[in-house]
Amino acid sequence: MKVNDLRQLSDKDLRSRLNDNKESLQKYRFQKSIQQLEDHKVLSDLRKENAIIKTVLKEKELNEDGING
């Protein structure tokens, strides 16, 4: 997903997506270790998306602190 699309999601949706990505990443790493993974780009794409989701969550947290603080 694009960053702007992720920013439109709620915190709950972002956390759910992050957990799903972590589970998928674990499965793909296992497949890679037993040499069944054909597309290794999936691993880097999931790691990038996880980083973007964490960044968006942090931005939202800081914006709430700025408004409430």
Sine and cosine of phi, psi and omega as CSV:
sin_phi,cos_phi,sin_psi,cos_psi,sin_omega,cos_omega
0.00,0.00,0.43,-0.90,0.05,-1.00
-0.98,0.18,0.36,-0.93,-0.04,-1.00
-0.87,0.49,-0.69,0.73,-0.01,-1.00
-0.89,0.45,-0.60,0.80,0.05,-1.00
-0.91,0.42,-0.65,0.76,0.00,-1.00
-0.92,0.39,-0.56,0.83,0.01,-1.00
-0.92,0.40,-0.40,0.92,0.00,-1.00
-0.98,0.20,-0.30,0.95,-0.04,-1.00
-0.98,0.20,0.41,-0.91,0.05,-1.00
-0.98,0.22,0.25,-0.97,0.03,-1.00
-0.86,0.52,-0.65,0.76,-0.01,-1.00
-0.88,0.47,-0.70,0.72,0.02,-1.00
-0.90,0.43,-0.65,0.76,0.01,-1.00
-0.90,0.44,-0.70,0.72,0.01,-1.00
-0.91,0.42,-0.62,0.79,0.04,-1.00
-0.90,0.44,-0.70,0.71,0.01,-1.00
-0.90,0.44,-0.62,0.79,0.03,-1.00
-0.89,0.45,-0.70,0.72,0.04,-1.00
-0.90,0.44,-0.66,0.75,0.04,-1.00
-0.88,0.47,-0.68,0.73,0.02,-1.00
-0.90,0.44,-0.63,0.78,0.01,-1.00
-0.90,0.44,-0.66,0.75,0.04,-1.00
-0.90,0.43,-0.69,0.72,0.02,-1.00
-0.89,0.45,-0.66,0.75,0.01,-1.00
-0.87,0.49,-0.66,0.75,0.03,-1.00
-0.89,0.45,-0.68,0.74,0.02,-1.00
-0.89,0.46,-0.69,0.72,0.00,-1.00
-0.92,0.39,-0.59,0.81,0.05,-1.00
-0.90,0.43,-0.63,0.78,0.04,-1.00
-0.90,0.43,-0.70,0.71,0.03,-1.00
-0.87,0.48,-0.62,0.79,0.03,-1.00
-0.90,0.43,-0.64,0.77,-0.05,-1.00
-0.92,0.39,-0.51,0.86,0.04,-1.00
-0.99,-0.16,0.24,0.97,0.11,-0.99
0.87,0.50,0.65,0.76,0.08,-1.00
-0.95,-0.31,-0.14,0.99,-0.02,-1.00
-0.99,0.13,0.84,-0.54,-0.04,-1.00
-1.00,-0.05,-0.57,0.82,-0.03,-1.00
-0.94,-0.34,0.98,-0.18,-0.05,-1.00
-0.96,0.26,-0.24,0.97,0.00,-1.00
-0.91,0.41,-0.42,0.91,0.00,-1.00
-0.85,0.53,-0.64,0.77,-0.01,-1.00
-0.88,0.47,-0.75,0.67,-0.02,-1.00
-0.93,0.36,-0.58,0.81,0.03,-1.00
-0.90,0.44,-0.67,0.74,0.02,-1.00
-0.92,0.39,-0.65,0.76,0.03,-1.00
-0.89,0.45,-0.64,0.76,0.03,-1.00
-0.90,0.43,-0.70,0.71,0.00,-1.00
-0.90,0.44,-0.62,0.78,0.06,-1.00
-0.88,0.48,-0.67,0.74,0.02,-1.00
-0.90,0.44,-0.66,0.75,0.01,-1.00
-0.91,0.42,-0.68,0.73,0.01,-1.00
-0.88,0.47,-0.70,0.72,0.02,-1.00
-0.88,0.47,-0.62,0.79,0.02,-1.00
-0.91,0.42,-0.70,0.71,0.00,-1.00
-0.90,0.44,-0.67,0.75,0.04,-1.00
-0.88,0.48,-0.67,0.74,0.01,-1.00
-0.91,0.41,-0.66,0.75,0.05,-1.00
-0.86,0.52,-0.71,0.70,0.00,-1.00
-0.89,0.45,-0.66,0.76,0.01,-1.00
-0.89,0.46,-0.69,0.72,0.00,-1.00
-0.93,0.37,-0.59,0.81,0.04,-1.00
-0.91,0.42,-0.64,0.77,0.03,-1.00
-0.91,0.40,-0.64,0.77,0.03,-1.00
-0.91,0.42,-0.62,0.78,0.01,-1.00
-0.91,0.41,-0.61,0.80,0.00,-1.00
-0.96,0.27,-0.68,0.73,-0.04,-1.00
-0.99,0.11,-0.41,0.91,-0.12,-0.99
-0.99,0.13,0.00,0.00,0.00,0.00
